[in-house]
Amino acid sequence: MNKVLAGEAGKEKAREWGRWLATDEGQAYLAAQMDADFFEERENMDDGICEESRKRVFCNLQKKISRRRFAGLTLKVVAAMVPVAAVIAILLYLNTQVSLFEPPFYQDIYVAKGERMQIAFQDGTRVYLYPGSRLCYPDKFGLTERRVTLDGEAYFEVSKNSHRPFIVDLDKASIRVTGTSFHLQAYACEPDITVELDEGQVDLLYGDRQEYSLRPGESLIYNKVKNACILQLQEGVSGLIRWKEQEIDFRNTPMKEVLKELDLHYGVPFCVGDTVVYQYSYTFCVKKASLEEVMKTLEIISPVRFQKGDTIRVRMK
């Protein structure tokens, strides 16, 4: 490749190289070159979906060829030879991976109560969505960042790429990472945002350009109303294990929150007939349990009773 760009390979060799670029092997080579060099040279570029950034990408590629003095010719003359084909190939390949020539198309996924969903992105990132959660994401990530929006609860396994940070937009805050695994609970209707970090590093951006960083094993609770953070050590197993095992873990949790959690996980609403039940809090953990098993456990450890139906009624014994 370097000999072709330097004008040392001859026209026939250059044409042969151009034909090779069109093969699967050539495309794989371009992808590797893009990951190793292309983004590194453009760390300070503006968002890839704007017109100005697209012009800058093409301009930088022109300059790179010009610096190599490909036989002293301008880009217009070189158009008859391979470097322009290489530029086009790189741009076309890049457009299949990121939004370069057109605005992205956004997907809006909602996971109904009682269900779970796993999403795999093109960059290798995986998201495990909990019941009652909504995720909005583009069909192709931007040139300089990977951005999604979450309203709900999810576990993220983010593929590492220091040149394209992964950003999760939340209600009144956002999460920024480059490659990590973390659990996030961020319902727009709730005052708290909870982040639990398993691997890597997470930055929580909130308020007036305030930022808070987490280390593995730490949990951060951000209160949107008070604009304040509480840092503590994680309790229990990771969010990914809870997702896979369908685990429900209550730790001194008030009955009101318990019923809200059960409504999300099983998709069955509750109606409280006696508000005295709200005086009780619960600490217990179940895995892959049916709703009937959970209600039976609650009846054993406290003086409450559940009456089954389309809406489950809760009262004192």
Beta strands, then each sheet from edge to edge (+ up, - down):
strand 1: 106-110
strand 2: 117-120
strand 3: 126-129
strand 4: 134-138
strand 5: 146-157
strand 6: 166-170
strand 7: 173-177
strand 8: 181-186
strand 9: 192-199
strand 10: 202-206
strand 11: 210-214
strand 12: 218-223
strand 13: 228-233
strand 14: 247-254
strand 15: 270-272
strand 16: 281-287
strand 17: 304-307
strand 18: 312-316
sheet 1: 1+ 4- 5+ 3- 2+
sheet 2: 1+ 4- 5+ 6+ 7- 10+ 11-
sheet 3: 1+ 4- 5+ 8- 9+ 12- 13+
sheet 4: 14+ 16-
sheet 5: 15+ 18+ 17-
end
